[in-house]
Amino acid sequence: MATFTIGQRATMTRVFHEEDVLEYAELTGMPSSAPRDVIPGGLLGGMFSRLLGTELPGRGTNWLKQKLLFPATARAGQAITASVEVVRVRPEKHLVNLRTVCVDAFGTIVCDGEALVMAREMADRSGDCRAAEIASSAEGAVPSRDAPGDRSAPD
C-alpha cells in the first residue's frame, strides 16, 4: 500500500475469555486481586498493535506514539471490535496519524485513542528508512529484522 487516505480503516473483532485475562495477569505480574472478568488495557492495546502491524499501515510500520483512554469497562466473554482509522497523512515526514477505538458488543466505547506511526512504504520511497537504520546502528541500536538491507543470518 503506497498511498494512505483520510478515512481509510481496518477492523478486527475478538472475544477475550477469563483464561486470557489470567494468562495476561501471570505474564505481566498483574495482582491476583484484579477482576478476572475485566479485560486489561494491554490486551485491548494489543489489538491495535496487530492492526497497525499487519493491516493498516501494515508490515514495516514503526509505532511511534499511542494515547489510550478507557471510558468504560471491557468485559471478558463479550465481542470487542478494534478499529484504526487514518485521520492525518504527512508524506513528507512518512507519518500517519490514526484514531484507535475499541467497542464492546453493545457499541459502547471501551478504549479510545490515537496513534502516530511511521509508514515503511512511505519511507522506502525516499530512502530515509535505510538512513535511519544506519544511524541507529552507529549509535549501538540493533536494526529490526524487517529493515531494508538487514540480514537474517549472521555474517
SEKOL-858998 format. One line per 4 residues: number of its first residue (from 1); their letters; for each residue x, y negated, z negated of N, C-alpha, C. Coordinates in nm, 4 decimals, decimal comma, always signed. Example, Ala and Ser with C-alpha at 12.3 -4.5 7.8 and 13.67 -1.06 7.14 Angstrom:
% residues 2
1	AS	+1,3190/+0,5690/-0,7800/+1,2300/+0,4500/-0,7800/+1,3200/+0,3300/-0,7800 ~ +1,2850/+0,2250/-0,7080/+1,3670/+0,1060/-0,7140/+1,2900/-0,0030/-0,7870
END
This chain:
% residues 155
1	MATF	+0,0853/+0,1170/+0,0000/+0,0000/+0,0000/+0,0000/+0,0897/-0,1232/+0,0000 ~ +0,0891/-0,1981/+0,1079/+0,1776/-0,3130/+0,1208/+0,1104/-0,4434/+0,0806 ~ -0,0217/-0,4502/+0,0844/-0,0924/-0,5737/+0,0554/-0,1930/-0,5516/-0,0562 ~ -0,1973/-0,6447/-0,1496/-0,2941/-0,6387/-0,2585/-0,3914/-0,7535/-0,2413
5	TIGQ	-0,5187/-0,7292/-0,2717/-0,6204/-0,8321/-0,2557/-0,6936/-0,8533/-0,3880 ~ -0,7347/-0,9768/-0,4110/-0,8127/-1,0103/-0,5295/-0,9399/-0,9251/-0,5268 ~ -0,9707/-0,8635/-0,6395/-1,0903/-0,7795/-0,6495/-1,0646/-0,6316/-0,6232 ~ -0,9474/-0,5975/-0,5729/-0,9138/-0,4573/-0,5488/-0,9136/-0,3841/-0,6827
9	RATM	-0,9743/-0,2619/-0,6881/-0,9929/-0,1903/-0,8148/-0,9551/-0,0437/-0,8049 ~ -0,9237/+0,0115/-0,9190/-0,9068/+0,1558/-0,9349/-0,9706/+0,1932/-1,0675 ~ -1,0364/+0,3096/-1,0733/-1,1020/+0,3537/-1,1961/-1,0775/+0,5017/-1,2209 ~ -1,0934/+0,5413/-1,3449/-1,0909/+0,6823/-1,3829/-1,1798/+0,6992/-1,5054
13	TRVF	-1,2326/+0,8193/-1,5229/-1,3168/+0,8499/-1,6376/-1,2607/+0,9728/-1,7076 ~ -1,2636/+0,9686/-1,8398/-1,2126/+1,0803/-1,9190/-1,2916/+1,0890/-2,0487 ~ -1,3085/+1,2102/-2,0969/-1,3667/+1,2330/-2,2285/-1,2538/+1,2773/-2,3211 ~ -1,2303/+1,2015/-2,4277/-1,1340/+1,2408/-2,5304/-1,2110/+1,3146/-2,6396
17	HEED	-1,1547/+1,4250/-2,6862/-1,2169/+1,5041/-2,7918/-1,1397/+1,4847/-2,9214 ~ -1,1975/+1,5301/-3,0315/-1,1301/+1,5165/-3,1609/-0,9930/+1,5836/-3,1589 ~ -0,9793/+1,6923/-3,0833/-0,8493/+1,7600/-3,0717/-0,7442/+1,6670/-3,0107 ~ -0,7851/+1,5855/-2,9127/-0,6934/+1,4887/-2,8515/-0,6478/+1,3861/-2,9545
21	VLEY	-0,7414/+1,3411/-3,0367/-0,7094/+1,2420/-3,1398/-0,6133/+1,3033/-3,2423 ~ -0,6359/+1,4296/-3,2804/-0,5478/+1,4970/-3,3756/-0,4072/+1,5142/-3,3179 ~ -0,3968/+1,5524/-3,1900/-0,2657/+1,5656/-3,1260/-0,1940/+1,4312/-3,1201 ~ -0,2675/+1,3258/-3,0874/-0,2103/+1,1914/-3,0832/-0,1603/+1,1516/-3,2223
25	AELT	-0,2414/+1,1800/-3,3243/-0,2040/+1,1457/-3,4618/-0,0762/+1,2179/-3,5025 ~ -0,0656/+1,3448/-3,4667/+0,0541/+1,4213/-3,5007/+0,1765/+1,3660/-3,4283 ~ +0,1607/+1,3337/-3,3019/+0,2710/+1,2830/-3,2208/+0,3205/+1,1472/-3,2697 ~ +0,2287/+1,0611/-3,3091/+0,2650/+0,9230/-3,3439/+0,2841/+0,8993/-3,4931
29	GMPS	+0,2473/+0,9970/-3,5758/+0,2575/+0,9763/-3,7190/+0,1426/+0,8953/-3,7759 ~ +0,0319/+0,8913/-3,7032/-0,0865/+0,8191/-3,7493/-0,1332/+0,8816/-3,8818 ~ -0,1742/+0,8014/-3,9785/-0,2163/+0,8553/-4,1082/-0,3292/+0,9579/-4,0951 ~ -0,3235/+1,0613/-4,1745/-0,4264/+1,1664/-4,1688/-0,5619/+1,1147/-4,2146
33	SAPR	-0,5637/+0,9993/-4,2823/-0,6897/+0,9407/-4,3286/-0,7643/+0,8672/-4,2157 ~ -0,6987/+0,8497/-4,1003/-0,7640/+0,7805/-3,9879/-0,8817/+0,8640/-3,9376 ~ -0,9900/+0,7988/-3,8972/-1,1077/+0,8733/-3,8489/-1,0739/+0,9570/-3,7258 ~ -1,1213/+1,0790/-3,7236/-1,0911/+1,1704/-3,6127/-1,1858/+1,1533/-3,4947
37	DVIP	-1,2932/+1,0792/-3,5157/-1,3870/+1,0596/-3,4053/-1,3665/+0,9257/-3,3342 ~ -1,2622/+0,8513/-3,3731/-1,2315/+0,7220/-3,3114/-1,1097/+0,7386/-3,2199 ~ -1,1242/+0,6967/-3,0955/-1,0137/+0,7083/-3,0001/-0,9145/+0,5948/-3,0252 ~ -0,7885/+0,6291/-3,0556/-0,6883/+0,5246/-3,0807/-0,6609/+0,4395/-2,9560
41	GGLL	-0,6226/+0,3158/-2,9791/-0,5926/+0,2240/-2,8695/-0,4832/+0,2755/-2,7775 ~ -0,3875/+0,3498/-2,8314/-0,2799/+0,4042/-2,7493/-0,3297/+0,5007/-2,6428 ~ -0,4330/+0,5775/-2,6742/-0,4899/+0,6684/-2,5739/-0,5654/+0,5906/-2,4664 ~ -0,6350/+0,4851/-2,5074/-0,7044/+0,4014/-2,4086/-0,6021/+0,3318/-2,3187
45	GGMF	-0,4959/+0,2784/-2,3785/-0,3903/+0,2141/-2,3012/-0,3229/+0,3109/-2,2055 ~ -0,3151/+0,4369/-2,2443/-0,2578/+0,5384/-2,1565/-0,3368/+0,5562/-2,0278 ~ -0,4659/+0,5317/-2,0340/-0,5472/+0,5394/-1,9116/-0,5042/+0,4301/-1,8133 ~ -0,4739/+0,3113/-1,8659/-0,4258/+0,2036/-1,7788/-0,2899/+0,2393/-1,7194
49	SRLL	-0,2051/+0,2991/-1,8018/-0,0730/+0,3401/-1,7540/-0,0865/+0,4350/-1,6349 ~ -0,1763/+0,5305/-1,6473/-0,1982/+0,6250/-1,5370/-0,2474/+0,5534/-1,4108 ~ -0,3450/+0,4660/-1,4271/-0,3988/+0,3952/-1,3109/-0,2936/+0,3066/-1,2448 ~ -0,2189/+0,2307/-1,3262/-0,1181/+0,1397/-1,2716/-0,0052/+0,2159/-1,2028
53	GTEL	+0,0328/+0,3290/-1,2582/+0,1461/+0,4034/-1,2042/+0,1141/+0,4992/-1,0926 ~ -0,0145/+0,5339/-1,0765/-0,0488/+0,6315/-0,9722/-0,1451/+0,5797/-0,8664 ~ -0,2205/+0,4747/-0,8981/-0,3215/+0,4299/-0,8025/-0,3073/+0,2838/-0,7599 ~ -0,3060/+0,1927/-0,8556/-0,3046/+0,0504/-0,8215/-0,2172/-0,0261/-0,9195
57	PGRG	-0,1040/-0,0755/-0,8818/-0,0426/-0,0716/-0,7502/+0,0098/+0,0660/-0,7072 ~ +0,0469/+0,1534/-0,8022/+0,0901/+0,2876/-0,7654/+0,2344/+0,3157/-0,8026 ~ +0,2863/+0,4219/-0,7441/+0,4208/+0,4696/-0,7760/+0,5247/+0,3580/-0,7573 ~ +0,6148/+0,3489/-0,8537/+0,7192/+0,2478/-0,8481/+0,6833/+0,1181/-0,9185
61	TNWL	+0,5620/+0,1118/-0,9747/+0,5188/-0,0085/-1,0462/+0,5992/-0,0263/-1,1740 ~ +0,6442/-0,1478/-1,1980/+0,7084/-0,1832/-1,3243/+0,6070/-0,2604/-1,4076 ~ +0,5682/-0,2027/-1,5195/+0,4683/-0,2625/-1,6083/+0,5417/-0,3603/-1,6973 ~ +0,5201/-0,4898/-1,6778/+0,5952/-0,5937/-1,7479/+0,5296/-0,6408/-1,8766
65	KQKL	+0,3967/-0,6513/-1,8745/+0,3277/-0,7085/-1,9911/+0,1853/-0,6563/-1,9956 ~ +0,1348/-0,6354/-2,1179/-0,0032/-0,5900/-2,1369/-0,0609/-0,6574/-2,2602 ~ -0,1824/-0,7046/-2,2481/-0,2571/-0,7603/-2,3611/-0,3847/-0,6783/-2,3726 ~ -0,4130/-0,6263/-2,4921/-0,5337/-0,5461/-2,5123/-0,6103/-0,5958/-2,6337
69	LFPA	-0,7402/-0,6042/-2,6199/-0,8322/-0,6344/-2,7295/-0,9300/-0,5178/-2,7399 ~ -0,9744/-0,4890/-2,8619/-1,0649/-0,3766/-2,8846/-1,1932/-0,4279/-2,9507 ~ -1,2885/-0,4776/-2,8701/-1,4086/-0,5401/-2,9257/-1,5097/-0,4423/-2,9853 ~ -1,4984/-0,3136/-2,9512/-1,5900/-0,2125/-3,0054/-1,5129/-0,0813/-3,0200
73	TARA	-1,5683/+0,0091/-3,0973/-1,5025/+0,1376/-3,1234/-1,5331/+0,2378/-3,0128 ~ -1,4284/+0,3042/-2,9646/-1,4441/+0,4125/-2,8673/-1,4525/+0,5433/-2,9449 ~ -1,5555/+0,6217/-2,9206/-1,5802/+0,7452/-2,9955/-1,5420/+0,8690/-2,9164 ~ -1,4807/+0,9635/-2,9853/-1,4482/+1,0924/-2,9239/-1,5774/+1,1595/-2,8785
77	GQAI	-1,5675/+1,2312/-2,7676/-1,6830/+1,3015/-2,7138/-1,7618/+1,2220/-2,6115 ~ -1,7346/+1,0925/-2,5984/-1,8040/+1,0093/-2,5002/-1,7145/+0,9889/-2,3778 ~ -1,7762/+0,9785/-2,2634/-1,7006/+0,9456/-2,1419/-1,6534/+0,8010/-2,1522 ~ -1,5242/+0,7816/-2,1264/-1,4650/+0,6476/-2,1245/-1,4175/+0,6227/-1,9823
81	TASV	-1,4589/+0,5105/-1,9254/-1,4166/+0,4737/-1,7900/-1,3217/+0,3557/-1,7987 ~ -1,2011/+0,3753/-1,7465/-1,0998/+0,2697/-1,7420/-1,0943/+0,2145/-1,6006 ~ -1,0730/+0,0838/-1,5907/-1,0573/+0,0228/-1,4591/-0,9492/-0,0845/-1,4652 ~ -0,8806/-0,0990/-1,3534/-0,7851/-0,2082/-1,3353/-0,8287/-0,2826/-1,2095
85	EVVR	-0,8246/-0,4156/-1,2157/-0,8702/-0,4977/-1,1032/-0,7703/-0,6104/-1,0793 ~ -0,7293/-0,6262/-0,9554/-0,6361/-0,7320/-0,9184/-0,7057/-0,8666/-0,9330 ~ -0,6439/-0,9568/-1,0117/-0,7001/-1,0908/-1,0300/-0,6078/-1,2004/-0,9766 ~ -0,4810/-1,1671/-0,9539/-0,3862/-1,2655/-0,9004/-0,2708/-1,1908/-0,8342
89	VRPE	-0,2264/-1,2416/-0,7204/-0,1130/-1,1828/-0,6484/-0,0119/-1,2934/-0,6206 ~ +0,1136/-1,2674/-0,6585/+0,2218/-1,3625/-0,6324/+0,3310/-1,2908/-0,5533 ~ +0,3126/-1,2787/-0,4204/+0,4070/-1,2015/-0,3393/+0,5491/-1,2555/-0,3426 ~ +0,5650/-1,3863/-0,3594/+0,7000/-1,4437/-0,3623/+0,7794/-1,3967/-0,4836
93	KHLV	+0,7092/-1,3555/-0,5899/+0,7751/-1,3046/-0,7104/+0,7511/-1,1543/-0,7284 ~ +0,6778/-1,0926/-0,6361/+0,6466/-0,9494/-0,6399/+0,5584/-0,9132/-0,7593 ~ +0,4764/-1,0071/-0,8040/+0,3960/-0,9864/-0,9241/+0,2481/-0,9739/-0,8925 ~ +0,1812/-0,8874/-0,9697/+0,0367/-0,8687/-0,9592/-0,0205/-0,8743/-1,1007
97	NLRT	-0,1210/-0,9592/-1,1212/-0,1938/-0,9652/-1,2474/-0,3217/-0,8853/-1,2301 ~ -0,3545/-0,8040/-1,3318/-0,4741/-0,7216/-1,3264/-0,5540/-0,7331/-1,4552 ~ -0,6853/-0,7288/-1,4426/-0,7713/-0,7168/-1,5604/-0,7821/-0,5680/-1,5912 ~ -0,7748/-0,5323/-1,7184/-0,7830/-0,3930/-1,7611/-0,9009/-0,3791/-1,8569
101	VCVD	-0,9911/-0,2853/-1,8273/-1,1131/-0,2707/-1,9078/-1,1461/-0,1222/-1,9250 ~ -1,1880/-0,0851/-2,0469/-1,2466/+0,0468/-2,0732/-1,3883/+0,0254/-2,1238 ~ -1,4812/+0,1031/-2,0700/-1,6187/+0,1002/-2,1188/-1,6590/+0,2405/-2,1602 ~ -1,7496/+0,2490/-2,2584/-1,7972/+0,3800/-2,3012/-1,9162/+0,4226/-2,2155
105	AFGT	-1,9770/+0,5336/-2,2505/-2,0872/+0,5894/-2,1723/-2,2099/+0,4985/-2,1688 ~ -2,2165/+0,4032/-2,2613/-2,3301/+0,3111/-2,2665/-2,2996/+0,1776/-2,1989 ~ -2,1790/+0,1647/-2,1420/-2,1399/+0,0410/-2,0762/-2,0812/-0,0625/-2,1704 ~ -2,0600/-0,0262/-2,2960/-2,0009/-0,1172/-2,3945/-1,8506/-0,1266/-2,3716
109	IVCD	-1,7990/-0,2487/-2,3673/-1,6545/-0,2672/-2,3510/-1,5870/-0,2300/-2,4828 ~ -1,4976/-0,1286/-2,4752/-1,4251/-0,0843/-2,5944/-1,2790/-0,1288/-2,5904 ~ -1,2330/-0,1710/-2,4738/-1,0976/-0,2237/-2,4586/-1,0988/-0,3221/-2,3423 ~ -1,0448/-0,4399/-2,3647/-1,0446/-0,5440/-2,2628/-0,9075/-0,6103/-2,2648
113	GEAL	-0,8517/-0,6325/-2,1484/-0,7205/-0,6949/-2,1479/-0,6743/-0,7344/-2,0097 ~ -0,5437/-0,7582/-2,0018/-0,4825/-0,7957/-1,8754/-0,3411/-0,7388/-1,8703 ~ -0,2967/-0,7112/-1,7503/-0,1624/-0,6561/-1,7292/-0,0904/-0,7389/-1,6243 ~ +0,0409/-0,7431/-1,6377/+0,1276/-0,8043/-1,5380/+0,2249/-0,6966/-1,4928
117	VMAR	+0,2297/-0,6735/-1,3619/+0,3186/-0,5713/-1,3084/+0,4011/-0,6262/-1,1935 ~ +0,5174/-0,5652/-1,1726/+0,5962/-0,5903/-1,0529/+0,5679/-0,4730/-0,9602 ~ +0,5190/-0,5040/-0,8425/+0,4815/-0,4001/-0,7474/+0,5994/-0,3669/-0,6575 ~ +0,6432/-0,2437/-0,6623/+0,7612/-0,1992/-0,5883/+0,7488/-0,2251/-0,4380
121	EMAD	+0,6317/-0,1995/-0,3835/+0,6146/-0,2179/-0,2394/+0,6463/-0,3611/-0,1984 ~ +0,6082/-0,4570/-0,2819/+0,6353/-0,5965/-0,2515/+0,7839/-0,6247/-0,2648 ~ +0,8472/-0,5704/-0,3695/+0,9888/-0,5952/-0,3931/+1,0757/-0,5278/-0,2878 ~ +1,0376/-0,4082/-0,2439/+1,1181/-0,3353/-0,1464/+1,1326/-0,4112/-0,0150
125	RSGD	+1,0306/-0,4880/+0,0215/+1,0373/-0,5592/+0,1489/+1,1488/-0,6614/+0,1532 ~ +1,1825/-0,7220/+0,0389/+1,2857/-0,8257/+0,0402/+1,4199/-0,7762/-0,0115 ~ +1,4245/-0,6543/-0,0659/+1,5491/-0,6009/-0,1185/+1,5772/-0,6438/-0,2610 ~ +1,4896/-0,7259/-0,3221/+1,5129/-0,7742/-0,4576/+1,5145/-0,6617/-0,5599
129	CRAA	+1,4376/-0,5552/-0,5370/+1,4313/-0,4457/-0,6327/+1,5678/-0,3795/-0,6460 ~ +1,6369/-0,3572/-0,5349/+1,7703/-0,2959/-0,5383/+1,8692/-0,3892/-0,6088 ~ +1,8577/-0,5184/-0,5846/+1,9467/-0,6138/-0,6504/+1,9250/-0,6115/-0,8009 ~ +1,7994/-0,6010/-0,8445/+1,7697/-0,5947/-0,9874/+1,8255/-0,4664/-1,0480
133	EIAS	+1,8191/-0,3560/-0,9744/+1,8720/-0,2283/-1,0234/+2,0231/-0,2379/-1,0433 ~ +2,0928/-0,2975/-0,9478/+2,2376/-0,3110/-0,9572/+2,2740/-0,3991/-1,0766 ~ +2,1998/-0,5101/-1,0958/+2,2267/-0,5992/-1,2081/+2,2023/-0,5275/-1,3404 ~ +2,0944/-0,4484/-1,3497/+2,0650/-0,3743/-1,4720/+2,1734/-0,2725/-1,5002
137	SAEG	+2,2212/-0,2034/-1,3960/+2,3256/-0,1028/-1,4138/+2,4536/-0,1672/-1,4645 ~ +2,4829/-0,2856/-1,4158/+2,6038/-0,3552/-1,4576/+2,5966/-0,3943/-1,6046 ~ +2,4748/-0,4152/-1,6562/+2,4570/-0,4530/-1,7954/+2,4463/-0,3310/-1,8864 ~ +2,4603/-0,2104/-1,8308/+2,4557/-0,0896/-1,9113/+2,3209/-0,0204/-1,9125
141	AVPS	+2,2220/-0,0753/-1,8419/+2,0916/-0,0110/-1,8370/+2,0969/+0,1051/-1,7389 ~ +2,0138/+0,2041/-1,7622/+2,0077/+0,3190/-1,6730/+1,8920/+0,2978/-1,5775 ~ +1,9172/+0,2983/-1,4449/+1,8069/+0,2792/-1,3499/+1,7128/+0,3986/-1,3534 ~ +1,5857/+0,3734/-1,3207/+1,4890/+0,4826/-1,3181/+1,5171/+0,5743/-1,2003
145	RDAP	+1,4672/+0,6976/-1,2092/+1,4860/+0,7940/-1,1000/+1,4161/+0,7490/-0,9728 ~ +1,3130/+0,6652/-0,9873/+1,2384/+0,6206/-0,8708/+1,3013/+0,5004/-0,8024 ~ +1,4079/+0,4480/-0,8570/+1,4706/+0,3290/-0,7986/+1,5331/+0,3620/-0,6644 ~ +1,5237/+0,2709/-0,5659/+1,5831/+0,2958/-0,4366/+1,7334/+0,3204/-0,4514
149	GDRS	+1,7842/+0,4186/-0,3808/+1,9264/+0,4465/-0,3822/+1,9688/+0,5309/-0,5011 ~ +1,8764/+0,5654/-0,5893/+1,9092/+0,6452/-0,7068/+1,9323/+0,7888/-0,6633 ~ +2,0181/+0,8584/-0,7329/+2,0479/+0,9983/-0,7016/+1,9860/+1,0857/-0,8096 ~ +1,9221/+1,1945/-0,7681/+1,8610/+1,2818/-0,8665/+1,9612/+1,3805/-0,9249
153	APD	+2,0766/+1,4007/-0,8604/+2,1795/+1,4908/-0,9114/+2,3010/+1,4088/-0,9506 ~ +2,3711/+1,4478/-1,0566/+2,4900/+1,3735/-1,0957/+2,5986/+1,3816/-0,9896 ~ +2,6863/+1,2787/-0,9877/+2,7959/+1,2763/-0,8904/+2,8962/+1,3854/-0,9165
END
